[in-house]
Amino acid sequence: MQTLRCEKCGRQMAAEARYCGHCGAILPAVPTRRPTTHPAERLIFVERPAFVFVAAAYGVCALLALAATAALAFMGVSFGVTLFVSLLLIFPALLKHLRRNTTTYVLTDSALVLTEGLIVRRRRTIPLRSIKQVTVSQTVLEVFFDLGTIEIETMGDGLAATSLRRVRRPREKEEMINHEMRRRN
C-alpha cells in the first residue's frame, strides 16, 4: 500500500487520503501512473478530445427532450412514457461523452500512443521514426474554439493515416510532435 507523509506534521497517511487525519492539512496529490509504452520515456503531452462539442450535444439533446416532454404532456401521455422518451433523447449526448472520456492521445519522446474504445479498448502505438507527415485541419467552427484535427501519416506497408480529433491548440500540438520527430532523427 502506498503512503504519503504530511508536510505539516510529518505523519504517514494512506495515498488515497486528501487531508491529514491528524492536523487536517491538505495532502499533495499522488502522481498517477503514466500512460506510456515504456517507463523510461519522457511524457510530452496527454490530450483528450475537447469537451465543447459534448456540451453542445447535451444542450441540443436537453432541448429536444424538453420539447418532447412538453408535447407528450400536452397529448396526455403517461409520465412513465414521457420520462422514457426524454431519457432516450439524452442518450446520444451521453454516448458522445463516454466516447470522449475513453479516448486519449499521448505523446512521449519516442512514440504517439492513441487509446480509444468504450466496449473494446484499442491502443495504437506509432513510433515517431515511422511518422512521415503531420497536418492540421480545422473547420470554421473549430478555428473559433481553437480546436482541430491532427492528421498523422505513417510509413509502413502502405501509407496509413491516423487522426487526433478535436484537439485543443492543434498547431501547438503539431509543433510538439514535429519537434520530437526532429529530436529522434
C-alpha positions as CSV (number, residue, x, y, z in Angstrom):
1,M,0.0,0.0,0.0
2,Q,1.4,3.4,-1.0
3,T,1.6,6.1,1.7
4,L,2.2,9.8,1.9
5,R,3.8,11.9,4.6
6,C,2.0,15.0,5.7
7,E,4.2,18.1,5.0
8,K,2.9,19.9,8.1
9,C,3.0,17.3,10.9
10,G,5.1,14.5,9.3
11,R,2.5,11.7,10.0
12,Q,2.1,8.8,7.5
13,M,-1.3,8.8,5.6
14,A,-2.8,6.4,3.0
15,A,-2.1,7.5,-0.6
16,E,-5.9,7.9,-1.2
17,A,-6.2,10.5,1.6
18,R,-6.8,14.1,0.7
19,Y,-6.4,15.5,4.2
20,C,-4.1,14.6,7.1
21,G,-6.1,12.7,9.7
22,H,-4.0,14.3,12.5
23,C,-3.7,18.0,11.7
24,G,-6.2,18.4,8.8
25,A,-3.6,19.8,6.3
26,I,-4.3,19.2,2.6
27,L,-2.1,16.4,1.3
28,P,-0.3,16.6,-2.1
29,A,-1.8,14.6,-4.9
30,V,-0.3,11.2,-5.6
31,P,1.1,11.2,-9.2
32,T,-0.8,8.9,-11.4
33,R,0.8,6.2,-13.5
34,R,2.0,7.5,-16.8
35,P,0.1,6.0,-19.8
36,T,3.3,5.4,-21.8
37,T,4.7,2.5,-23.6
38,H,8.0,2.3,-21.6
39,P,8.8,3.6,-18.1
40,A,12.0,5.4,-19.3
41,E,10.0,7.5,-21.8
42,R,9.6,11.3,-21.3
43,L,6.0,12.4,-21.4
44,I,5.4,15.4,-23.7
45,F,1.5,15.7,-23.5
46,V,-1.6,13.8,-22.7
47,E,-4.7,15.0,-24.5
48,R,-8.4,14.1,-24.9
49,P,-10.8,15.4,-27.5
50,A,-12.3,18.8,-26.4
51,F,-15.4,18.9,-24.3
52,V,-17.1,21.8,-26.1
53,F,-18.9,19.6,-28.7
54,V,-20.1,17.2,-26.0
55,A,-21.5,20.2,-24.1
56,A,-23.3,21.3,-27.3
57,A,-24.7,17.8,-27.8
58,Y,-26.0,17.8,-24.2
59,G,-27.6,21.2,-24.9
60,V,-29.3,20.1,-28.1
61,C,-30.5,16.8,-26.6
62,A,-31.8,18.6,-23.5
63,L,-33.8,21.0,-25.6
64,L,-35.2,18.1,-27.7
65,A,-36.1,16.2,-24.5
66,L,-37.8,19.3,-23.1
67,A,-39.8,19.8,-26.3
68,A,-40.8,16.1,-26.4
69,T,-41.8,16.2,-22.7
70,A,-44.0,19.2,-23.3
71,A,-45.6,17.7,-26.4
72,L,-46.2,14.4,-24.8
73,A,-47.6,16.0,-21.6
74,F,-49.9,18.1,-23.8
75,M,-51.2,15.0,-25.6
76,G,-51.9,13.4,-22.2
77,V,-49.3,10.6,-22.4
78,S,-48.4,9.0,-19.1
79,F,-45.4,10.2,-17.0
80,G,-43.5,6.9,-17.4
81,V,-43.6,7.0,-21.2
82,T,-42.7,10.7,-21.2
83,L,-39.7,10.1,-18.9
84,F,-38.6,7.1,-21.1
85,V,-38.7,9.2,-24.3
86,S,-36.8,12.0,-22.6
87,L,-34.1,9.7,-21.4
88,L,-33.8,8.2,-24.9
89,L,-33.3,11.7,-26.3
90,I,-30.4,12.4,-23.9
91,F,-28.7,9.1,-24.7
92,P,-26.8,10.3,-27.8
93,A,-25.1,13.0,-25.8
94,L,-24.2,10.6,-23.0
95,L,-22.7,8.2,-25.6
96,K,-20.7,11.1,-27.1
97,H,-19.4,12.0,-23.6
98,L,-18.4,8.4,-22.8
99,R,-16.6,8.1,-26.2
100,R,-14.7,11.3,-25.4
101,N,-13.7,10.1,-21.9
102,T,-12.4,6.8,-23.3
103,T,-10.2,8.5,-25.9
104,T,-6.6,9.5,-25.0
105,Y,-3.7,10.8,-27.1
106,V,-0.3,10.6,-25.5
107,L,3.0,11.9,-27.0
108,T,6.2,10.7,-25.5
109,D,9.7,11.4,-26.7
110,S,9.7,8.1,-28.7
111,A,6.0,7.4,-29.7
112,L,2.5,8.6,-30.2
113,V,0.0,6.4,-28.3
114,L,-3.7,6.5,-29.2
115,T,-6.1,4.7,-26.9
116,E,-9.8,4.6,-27.6
117,G,-12.9,2.4,-27.2
118,L,-15.8,2.1,-24.9
119,I,-16.6,-1.6,-25.1
120,V,-13.5,-2.8,-26.9
121,R,-10.3,-0.9,-25.9
122,R,-7.9,-0.3,-28.8
123,R,-4.4,1.0,-28.3
124,R,-2.2,2.1,-31.2
125,T,1.4,3.0,-30.7
126,I,3.1,4.8,-33.5
127,P,6.9,5.2,-33.2
128,L,8.0,8.7,-34.0
129,R,10.5,7.4,-36.5
130,S,7.6,6.0,-38.6
131,I,5.7,9.2,-38.9
132,K,6.0,10.7,-42.4
133,Q,3.9,13.9,-42.1
134,V,1.8,15.8,-39.6
135,T,-1.0,18.0,-40.8
136,V,-3.6,20.2,-39.0
137,S,-7.1,20.7,-40.4
138,Q,-9.7,23.0,-38.9
139,T,-13.3,23.8,-39.8
140,V,-14.5,27.4,-39.3
141,L,-16.2,26.4,-36.0
142,E,-13.0,24.7,-34.8
143,V,-11.0,27.8,-35.6
144,F,-13.3,29.8,-33.4
145,F,-12.8,27.4,-30.4
146,D,-9.0,26.9,-31.2
147,L,-9.6,23.2,-31.9
148,G,-8.6,21.0,-34.8
149,T,-7.8,17.6,-36.2
150,I,-4.1,16.5,-36.4
151,E,-3.6,14.0,-39.2
152,I,-0.6,11.7,-38.8
153,E,0.6,9.9,-42.0
154,T,2.9,7.0,-41.2
155,M,5.2,4.9,-43.3
156,G,4.8,1.1,-43.4
157,D,3.4,-1.4,-45.9
158,G,1.3,1.4,-47.3
159,L,0.7,5.0,-46.4
160,A,-1.6,4.9,-43.3
161,A,-3.2,7.9,-41.7
162,T,-4.4,8.4,-38.1
163,S,-6.3,11.3,-36.8
164,L,-6.3,13.1,-33.4
165,R,-9.7,14.7,-33.5
166,R,-10.9,17.9,-31.8
167,V,-7.6,18.6,-30.1
168,R,-7.2,21.9,-28.2
169,R,-4.5,24.2,-29.6
170,P,-3.7,21.9,-32.6
171,R,-0.9,24.0,-34.1
172,E,0.9,23.8,-30.7
173,K,0.5,20.0,-30.6
174,E,1.6,19.7,-34.2
175,E,4.8,21.6,-33.4
176,M,5.4,19.4,-30.3
177,I,5.1,16.3,-32.5
178,N,7.4,17.8,-35.2
179,H,9.9,18.8,-32.5
180,E,10.1,15.3,-31.0
181,M,10.4,13.8,-34.5
182,R,13.3,16.1,-35.3
183,R,14.9,15.1,-31.9
184,R,14.6,11.4,-32.8
185,N,16.3,11.8,-36.2
